[in-house]
Amino acid sequence: MSNRALWSMKKKHEWLATPRKAKRIKRAARVRCGLQDAMDRKAAKA
């Protein structure tokens, strides 16, 4: 009998504890989903 399930559960919790790295999205994709406009508005305020 292996402890595979326990090991995977332990690893899952370790992954949940660490902050996720933001995914890199190309500008064209950001423009398509409207994210670029929001980023531009945020940059204009600052």
Beta strands, then each sheet from edge to edge (+ up, - down):
end
